[in-house]
């Protein structure tokens, strides 16, 4: 086989065979196929899509490119949660310790920022000393003894996906149902889990802005999970505005701590508890949704969930002092409010654009080698449908570079739309799939 022929075949919209997919992906993983040819194939897939059979073949080759964890000896239900990505989405930081405090084993292999969305690993690394690069053995031991560990992909877990993930981020090939499906599910299957809940975002800040595409992605992910014997459900949730009030790596950790203390924003906690209820009901089918919510709230109220986060941070080498006193963490040099240009009702927030503006502040990456600034980001003061007055702060920008601050300020008028008519408040959780 020749890479050129496979690229050409897919560029004409023809289905690739499992053998062709395996040849290309394995060749790229071994460095036999260069970035420019893989980029061409990714763009052909992005434009022309893949059949269900192609998506399954891509998932299989990614999964089989590395090791699979085995939690058969685990005492308790083994599960994970995954989000397709959103602005301000820090659910994993709250949900993982909540579920671990309830004796669910959570082996969470997370990713870095992708496109306009933040990454769980970047958020965790804003905690000084937090090491997300554990070996597979150390990761597995921590899950068994502590109940939860959060790491990035090791070199032995889905190495094909790890390499492709970074390339997709910088080649504008992120928003593809088959590529997203294969990437997510290969890692989740490799975790050796029994249950999986997926948070599939929809709206202006999601990788899949249209509801139909979001639903198609949810159905694709759930179908793959079930084929591999994993209890899998998906919730389609809103991303027409940021989740919670804070956007940016340390700012989101700070808000997560507030959530674990019982003081999190209502929308963030509602999504978190709904996702957690799905996993608790997988572990115990006799548990009602209401009781699953109450159970989670109980470990937040009694401090067990926060203590689990503290313990997990210590085990990962992180400094818990900044978690105990967040004000001790470094802060951005510039913190400037963007005022409402007029009175009225907040009609829309261009959430995706807001995510890209975060990249200008170095809260995200332009290229894979970029260094993240953990202190930059935004604090949202107004939500969709709320009344605003002229010059009232809509958002506070946290920046360390004055030119970046000035650039972001000049573009804020494109992010917020204020009108005279009463605004629609979007539904937070639209639908359950699976």
Steps between C-alpha positions, in 0.01 A plus 500: 500500500604858438392788730432713190243250369317483834487881527370524144237232562364679808518839328247364247271397785556126468500272804835368619548137594607402854834394351556842340410680823733276702783545249473879507451550877766247601740646246448849638544378857835341402607823321503320164230740374570875544277766655410656167352177365307429818375859497373445147316183602350668807368784285354250251324323788387835642341597168361163388433321828524128568257211501417325829726215392790740435448668838507164678813401309670828598400448864637145492838591354544784750404271788731221384794735450571477875418331830166455675455534874341221700286581803337159528632470857365842604271513803207696366360637175756646256379791290593826335349817361601683185400836354525588132635836610362836595601844622515508879432127527671386820253223587769229519681682781187484715339175389806274524558556874126494572463156344823372656367606840202275423724198433485518120842435345586779253798441267482830310728544201449860390620729226647844456324797345363427155408784267310769693430281805709451811653170608475321835875434504586868454263589783653243734852619413406850615525346849875529579671160485198301375644219286266364232772285342484188715594159361221259423594287802504796740170623356337162549630467857370846592154422364487176700621657826370857479195443280598759238793622295509753218775476240580562137553224252807295577728395217346153520129592501361577155825656371345533154224721640744706706695595188189563291335705778780757494494520119123547485526794739719702263353393164137609556377140482352479848129523416458159337262240643707194401830655615350611832328165551809289434722726710274503805392138495842345435631664819192416705495134393872478582423611857333166574181665627156349551299819461534829311293818493560751222430872516436598138491877461282687253472869413723792409796385710489130413705314240161395364296825507189349336273280707470236228878461481528483878237229512671306220828518693331382821343206318834410341682502834231300680489240222876442516493470878225240493676298228797471739279391792508828692184644656486833317264796507532856375340826608474778244567823690501867410810694394339822376672668793795400720436244771540670835644847542875447460701419187872429507714236663556615860175697502314177421683308773397776739137468397523121531617535860196721564283226347653237728429731794134520399528852354521426128292680235156344452549402134837336564371298793184395319696350210753341736236331714299382200806331350593350835148363545537308173809317628353435846193345339720280282675376814167452681199467265265512800612855586259775396622815326387705800697284744804509270493881519457499878787256543736726310390808689561317827872442428533865398327623814701278738831594338589149376512605133727798566728284717520245216609778263763614751629146548510439126692824449757399764543155343564667166766723658285813505516780756175494697577829671362694205186287511454581868565869435447579130605862553856372549512396134660740252265743327494669163661846496208663320137450604275727297121514467329522163189718552163456334478748210123543553210397720273212413487124519800276425390322183800292388858416596735386224647232722734354241646843428547551873696175512726615217555833676625298796770362272613857431552534876709176495230307687512261201738406220552619144744214437582185693826638643340813653523546876176561689465800732296356789391837640327651197137474398162654569236537770146531362261729691184473293309200362271467200160658561618727782440874499807724473556871545731724298860476630416206727785240483420210269831321540838547670808424292803354679818560298874512552588668169371850429493462118293182535266674743450792259434262210243300695327815629464628143322180395259465792222689322477199263448258791199653677173604336261710705146566377174653612289185475485247787766237433457124493672308778632178346415157634797361693449126443316417179488127459637165616630252243537133585 
